[in-house]
Amino acid sequence: MKIVIINSYHHLRGGDCRLAFDMAELLKNRGHEIHFFAMQGEKNIPCLDEQYFISHIDYRESLRNKSVINTVKVVSRSIFSKEAKRNIAKLIDDIRPDIAHLHSVRHHLTKSFLPEISKQAIPVVWTLHDYKELCPNTNFHDGKQICEKCTGRHFFNVVRNRCKKGSMGASIVTYLETVFNSRPIYESCIDKYISPSQFLRNKFVDAGYDPKKFLHLPNFLDVENFTPHYEFESYLLYLGRLEDIKGVGTLIDAFIRLKGSLNGMHLKIAGTGSLESELQARIEKSGVPNIELLGYLQGHALEKVIQNAKAIVIPSEWYENYPYSALEAMAYGKPVIASKIGGISEIVDDGDTGLLFEPFMPEELAGTIARFDKMPLSAIKAMGRRARKKVEAVNNPERFIEATLDLYKVLIEAKKNKKIEK
C-alpha cells in the first residue's frame, strides 16, 4: 500500500511525532510505501516529500508583532490553510495514496485539507493524541484545575476562563479555531478514529461521537531498545516537565510530609519547566535533604538514572491519554507509582505493576510512597518484572501493526464497494 502519514511537525517533538515515525518504520519494514505531509521547519528530518510541506509558522513569534494585519494573518492561518489544501491535492495527484493516517494536524496544518482527501475516496484514519475536539485547550485543564465546561460544544468558556496560556488573545484565537474546525464537513471526512486509551475514546463517545468510528489500539513500544534492570538504589524518580499539570508540586509536598519517616529513600526529579525556581525554593524552605532537582537529562545519563531507580512516579493532574513515560518505565522493569487519572490506570495495574493513588492529594500520595517503602525488596523486583512482561504483551509492535493493517484493508475495501454502488 501507499500510505501518507500526516502530522504538523516532522521532527521528534512529542509523543505524537514519535508514534508517527515509529509507525512509519514498522510499515516500511512490511514493504509498504510511506509518504509524509507536514509543515516545513529547520529541525525537520530530511524527507523526499518536503516539496509538498506547507510553510512554517511560529505563532508565538508571529504574535509578538501585535499589528491588526499580523493578528488577522495569524488567526486566519490557524483556522484554514489554503496552502495545505492546495499542497495535499498535488501530493494526491502525484502519489495516489491508498490511505491517509493523521496524527496531530490542527492549528498548523488545520483540517482544511480533509475534503481534498475525502473527495478522492481515500480512507482517512486519525490517531487521537488529545481532546481538542471536545476542549479548545486540548487537555480538559484550564491552567489551574481539571475543567470540562466546554463539554457539549460550549466552547466560549475557553475565552471566559482565559484557558489558553492565561491570555485573552490566545484564548479567542483558540475559540475561533475550535468552532471553525468543528463543522460536520470535517467529521464526515474521518473514516476511523484510533484511540490509544479507552478513557479518551469514552470521552468522545460521551460527547456524542459515534462509537462505531473508534478503534481502541494502545501505543506500541519496542522493548528491545530498553534493557530491564531489576536491581535499584534507594530513590524514586520523576522525569518530565516541571509544570502544574504534571503534579510535580504535589509530589514534592507529599515527600515533605514524609520527612524523617522513610528508610533513607530519596526523590530525584529530572526535567525543566516554568516551576523550576519555585520548586527549588520550596525544597530549600522545607529543610528536607532527600529531594534533588537534576535538571534536564538525556542519553546515557537519563538511562542510568532510570535503571537505578526504585520506582518511577507519575503524579499527573490532567487526563493523560496513554503516556510513553509509563510504558518506558515498565520496559526498564520499574514499578510505576501514578495518579489514578485518564488512561494511566489502563497501563499501571494497582498492586501488580505499580501503585495508584488519587490525584491532587499529597497526603494520599505520601501514604502510597510510605507503603511502597515498606515493601520487601523481592516484592518490588517482582512488580518490576510483571511491569516489563505487560509491556511486552500489550504494547507489542507486531500486535499493533497487524491491527493497523487490518483496519486499513477493511476501510479500503469499504471505499471500493461504495464506488461500485455509485
Disulfide bonds with the S-S distance in Angstrom:
none
